[in-house]
């Protein structure tokens, strides 16, 4: 196949549409993210590679071709036009959006899922996915007011965790919390003050941590249905923690109590 050299090529237009949110597919930028996607079995539609630069991860293109994926050589100018970042890494790929069964978020037992409401920063959404994955969590649920976890910015922040961890975003997130409670999963809402310190709760049981977004916090209805309110101990002069930091601390405390992360 000839090297694609026109910035007006249809593939460039596809990438720009996905980056704007006009196309539901995933836009992956960077060798690490593409490698993680291939390792997770994500069916990449095509991979565009800067023909003037060698792959940063040896063997990755061979694995892609062995899996039946299309690899397209493009010029540096074209990869720059395809990439949504300021300094293109030399590789861009496109994939269908994964379909996640909501039951997968609380499996295997005991559940350790995070549900986030109104987290609008894609970087925070991706960071949460990465922390939940690293801490041995079972899934991440986002409400309809949260940033899209499949947005290219969120994917870059997650560093591949979104391909391993069940991640789902939908408007009826509160319904899932109630269903989980019926299945024996305790819903624990994170609050900045007046909750039980995370060290004083039994976090070895099946549970769902519920976090609020930047500024607004959790809706009153969500706070009301929670089985417990939990706080991360901190100095009184600090009003609150970044949602990604709070989520990471809670997940890791649960992992410590369960002895699942070494």
TAMOQUI-V445255 format. One record per residue. RES is the residue in three letters. SS is DSSP state (2 for helix, 1 for strand, 0 for the rest). PHI is phi as a letter, one per 30 degrees, with the letter a starting at -180 (none if undefined). Layout:
res->RES ss->SS phi->PHI
res->RES ss->SS phi->PHI
This chain:
res->UNK ss->0 phi->none
res->UNK ss->0 phi->d
res->UNK ss->0 phi->d
res->UNK ss->1 phi->d
res->UNK ss->0 phi->b
res->UNK ss->0 phi->c
res->UNK ss->0 phi->d
res->UNK ss->0 phi->c
res->UNK ss->0 phi->d
res->UNK ss->2 phi->e
res->UNK ss->2 phi->d
res->UNK ss->2 phi->d
res->UNK ss->2 phi->d
res->UNK ss->2 phi->d
res->UNK ss->2 phi->d
res->UNK ss->2 phi->d
res->UNK ss->2 phi->d
res->UNK ss->2 phi->d
res->UNK ss->2 phi->d
res->UNK ss->2 phi->d
res->UNK ss->0 phi->j
res->UNK ss->0 phi->d
res->UNK ss->0 phi->b
res->UNK ss->0 phi->d
res->UNK ss->0 phi->d
res->UNK ss->1 phi->c
res->UNK ss->1 phi->c
res->UNK ss->1 phi->c
res->UNK ss->1 phi->b
res->UNK ss->0 phi->j
res->UNK ss->2 phi->d
res->UNK ss->2 phi->d
res->UNK ss->2 phi->d
res->UNK ss->2 phi->d
res->UNK ss->2 phi->d
res->UNK ss->2 phi->d
res->UNK ss->2 phi->d
res->UNK ss->2 phi->d
res->UNK ss->2 phi->d
res->UNK ss->0 phi->d
res->UNK ss->0 phi->i
res->UNK ss->0 phi->d
res->UNK ss->0 phi->d
res->UNK ss->1 phi->d
res->UNK ss->1 phi->d
res->UNK ss->1 phi->a
res->UNK ss->1 phi->b
res->UNK ss->1 phi->c
res->UNK ss->1 phi->b
res->UNK ss->1 phi->d
res->UNK ss->0 phi->d
res->UNK ss->0 phi->c
res->UNK ss->0 phi->b
res->UNK ss->0 phi->d
res->UNK ss->0 phi->e
res->UNK ss->0 phi->d
res->UNK ss->0 phi->b
res->UNK ss->0 phi->e
res->UNK ss->0 phi->i
res->UNK ss->2 phi->d
res->UNK ss->2 phi->d
res->UNK ss->2 phi->d
res->UNK ss->2 phi->d
res->UNK ss->2 phi->d
res->UNK ss->2 phi->d
res->UNK ss->2 phi->d
res->UNK ss->0 phi->d
res->UNK ss->0 phi->i
res->UNK ss->0 phi->d
res->UNK ss->1 phi->d
res->UNK ss->1 phi->c
res->UNK ss->1 phi->c
res->UNK ss->1 phi->d
res->UNK ss->1 phi->b
res->UNK ss->0 phi->d
res->UNK ss->2 phi->d
res->UNK ss->2 phi->d
res->UNK ss->2 phi->d
res->UNK ss->2 phi->d
res->UNK ss->2 phi->d
res->UNK ss->2 phi->d
res->UNK ss->2 phi->d
res->UNK ss->0 phi->d
res->UNK ss->0 phi->d
res->UNK ss->0 phi->c
res->UNK ss->0 phi->d
res->UNK ss->0 phi->c
res->UNK ss->0 phi->d
res->UNK ss->0 phi->d
res->UNK ss->0 phi->j
res->UNK ss->1 phi->b
res->UNK ss->1 phi->b
res->UNK ss->1 phi->b
res->UNK ss->1 phi->b
res->UNK ss->1 phi->b
res->UNK ss->0 phi->d
res->UNK ss->0 phi->d
res->UNK ss->0 phi->d
res->UNK ss->0 phi->c
res->UNK ss->0 phi->c
res->UNK ss->0 phi->d
res->UNK ss->2 phi->e
res->UNK ss->2 phi->d
res->UNK ss->2 phi->d
res->UNK ss->2 phi->d
res->UNK ss->2 phi->c
res->UNK ss->0 phi->b
res->UNK ss->0 phi->d
res->UNK ss->0 phi->d
res->UNK ss->0 phi->d
res->UNK ss->0 phi->e
res->UNK ss->1 phi->b
res->UNK ss->1 phi->c
res->UNK ss->1 phi->c
res->UNK ss->1 phi->c
res->UNK ss->1 phi->b
res->UNK ss->1 phi->c
res->UNK ss->0 phi->i
res->UNK ss->0 phi->d
res->UNK ss->0 phi->c
res->UNK ss->0 phi->d
res->UNK ss->2 phi->e
res->UNK ss->2 phi->d
res->UNK ss->2 phi->d
res->UNK ss->2 phi->d
res->UNK ss->2 phi->d
res->UNK ss->2 phi->d
res->UNK ss->2 phi->d
res->UNK ss->2 phi->e
res->UNK ss->2 phi->d
res->UNK ss->2 phi->d
res->UNK ss->2 phi->d
res->UNK ss->2 phi->d
res->UNK ss->2 phi->d
res->UNK ss->0 phi->d
res->UNK ss->0 phi->i
res->UNK ss->0 phi->d
res->UNK ss->0 phi->c
res->UNK ss->1 phi->l
res->UNK ss->1 phi->b
res->UNK ss->1 phi->c
res->UNK ss->1 phi->b
res->UNK ss->1 phi->d
res->UNK ss->0 phi->d
res->UNK ss->0 phi->d
res->UNK ss->0 phi->d
res->UNK ss->0 phi->d
res->UNK ss->0 phi->d
res->UNK ss->0 phi->d
res->UNK ss->0 phi->c
res->UNK ss->0 phi->d
res->UNK ss->2 phi->d
res->UNK ss->2 phi->d
res->UNK ss->2 phi->d
res->UNK ss->2 phi->d
res->UNK ss->2 phi->d
res->UNK ss->2 phi->d
res->UNK ss->2 phi->d
res->UNK ss->0 phi->h
res->UNK ss->0 phi->j
res->UNK ss->2 phi->d
res->UNK ss->2 phi->d
res->UNK ss->2 phi->d
res->UNK ss->2 phi->c
res->UNK ss->0 phi->c
res->UNK ss->1 phi->d
res->UNK ss->1 phi->b
res->UNK ss->1 phi->b
res->UNK ss->1 phi->b
res->UNK ss->1 phi->a
res->UNK ss->0 phi->d
res->UNK ss->0 phi->c
res->UNK ss->2 phi->d
res->UNK ss->2 phi->d
res->UNK ss->2 phi->d
res->UNK ss->2 phi->d
res->UNK ss->2 phi->e
res->UNK ss->2 phi->d
res->UNK ss->2 phi->d
res->UNK ss->2 phi->d
res->UNK ss->2 phi->e
res->UNK ss->2 phi->d
res->UNK ss->0 phi->c
res->UNK ss->0 phi->j
res->UNK ss->0 phi->c
res->UNK ss->1 phi->d
res->UNK ss->1 phi->c
res->UNK ss->1 phi->b
res->UNK ss->1 phi->d
res->UNK ss->1 phi->d
res->UNK ss->0 phi->b
res->UNK ss->0 phi->d
res->UNK ss->0 phi->b
res->UNK ss->0 phi->i
res->UNK ss->0 phi->c
res->UNK ss->1 phi->d
res->UNK ss->1 phi->e
res->UNK ss->2 phi->d
res->UNK ss->2 phi->d
res->UNK ss->2 phi->c
res->UNK ss->0 phi->c
res->UNK ss->0 phi->d
res->UNK ss->0 phi->c
res->UNK ss->0 phi->d
res->UNK ss->0 phi->d
res->UNK ss->0 phi->e
res->UNK ss->1 phi->a
res->UNK ss->1 phi->b
res->UNK ss->1 phi->d
res->UNK ss->1 phi->c
res->UNK ss->1 phi->c
res->UNK ss->1 phi->c
res->UNK ss->1 phi->d
res->UNK ss->0 phi->d
res->UNK ss->0 phi->j
res->UNK ss->0 phi->d
res->UNK ss->1 phi->i
res->UNK ss->0 phi->d
res->UNK ss->0 phi->d
res->UNK ss->2 phi->e
res->UNK ss->2 phi->d
res->UNK ss->2 phi->d
res->UNK ss->2 phi->d
res->UNK ss->2 phi->d
res->UNK ss->2 phi->d
res->UNK ss->0 phi->d
res->UNK ss->0 phi->d
res->UNK ss->1 phi->b
res->UNK ss->1 phi->c
res->UNK ss->1 phi->b
res->UNK ss->1 phi->b
res->UNK ss->0 phi->c
res->UNK ss->0 phi->e
res->UNK ss->0 phi->a
res->UNK ss->0 phi->d
res->UNK ss->0 phi->d
res->UNK ss->0 phi->d
res->UNK ss->0 phi->c
res->UNK ss->0 phi->d
res->UNK ss->0 phi->a
res->UNK ss->0 phi->c
res->UNK ss->0 phi->e
res->UNK ss->2 phi->d
res->UNK ss->2 phi->d
res->UNK ss->2 phi->d
res->UNK ss->2 phi->d
res->UNK ss->2 phi->d
res->UNK ss->2 phi->d
res->UNK ss->2 phi->d
res->UNK ss->2 phi->d
res->UNK ss->2 phi->d
res->UNK ss->2 phi->d
res->UNK ss->2 phi->d
res->UNK ss->2 phi->d
res->UNK ss->2 phi->d
res->UNK ss->2 phi->d
res->UNK ss->2 phi->d
res->UNK ss->2 phi->d
res->UNK ss->0 phi->i
res->UNK ss->0 phi->c
res->UNK ss->0 phi->b
res->UNK ss->0 phi->c
